[in-house]
Amino acid sequence: MDAPLISVLMSTYNETTKELNESINSILQQTYSNFEFLIINDNPNNYELEKTLKSYKDSRIKIIHNEENLGLVKSCLLYTSDAADDLI
């Protein structure tokens, strides 16, 4: 049986580049590799955040951009439907 695909959701708003890199790298370095990583940019006016997100070229990462700040809970609930079917 194949390992289930897991979806990891993370919303970002005003993290520093260091905090964001540490968070993303922590997920990417997991021993379980059958996952997709949905990162929600909840601060469209934070250009440093956008630049950092675009620097990642891992095929497991999908970046989602909110047009306005929705908050953590609303962002995650809104994009749960974009996640894979197996596990979130």
N, C-alpha and C positions, 0 to 999 in steps of 0.2 A: 504494500500500500504506500502511495506517495505521501510525503509529509504535507500537512495542510499549509495553505498559504495564509499567512498572518498579515493583517494590515495594522500598521502603527500610525496613529494620528498625533501630530504635534502642532500646536498653534504658537505663532511667534508674534510679538508686538513691539517690545522695546528692549530686547536683550542686547547686551554688548556683543561685539564680534567674538570675543573669547567665550562667553557663555553659550552663544549659539553654536560655535564650532565644537565645543565640548559636548553639548547635547547631541548634535548630529553624529559626531564620531562615536559616541557611546552606543548609539543604536547600530551604526554601520559595522561596528566591531564585534557584534554578538556572534556567538558560535552557531546559532540557528540562522540559516541564511535564506530560507524560503519565506521572504516577507517583502511587502511593498511599504514604502515610507511616504506617507502623505504629510507634507509640511504646509501649513496654512499661514500665509503672510497676512496678518490681521492689521497691519499698519502700512497702507499703501504710500504714505508720505515719508517713510523711513528708507532713504535711498541706500544707506550703508547696509541695512538689513537685506535689501533686495540684491545688492552686489554680492554679499556673502552667500546668499542662497543660490545665486546663479553660478557661483564658482564650483559647486558640486556637480560632478559628471557621472555619478553612480546611477545605473539604469533602474535601480529599485526606488529612487526618489522621484516623486511627483510633487511639483510645487503648485499650490493653488493660491491665487491672489484675490483677496477680498477688495472690492471697490471702496469700501468704507469699513471702519472699525465696528465689528459685530460683537466682540467679547469672546472669551474662551468657550463658554458653554454653547452659545449659539453657533459659533464657527464649527465646533466639533460635531454638533448634532446635524448641521446643514450638510456637511461633507461625509458623514457616515455612509450615505448612499453611494458615494464614489469608491468606497472601499471594496476589496475583494469579498467574495461570498463566504469564505471559510470561517475565519476568526478575526475579530477586531480587538 
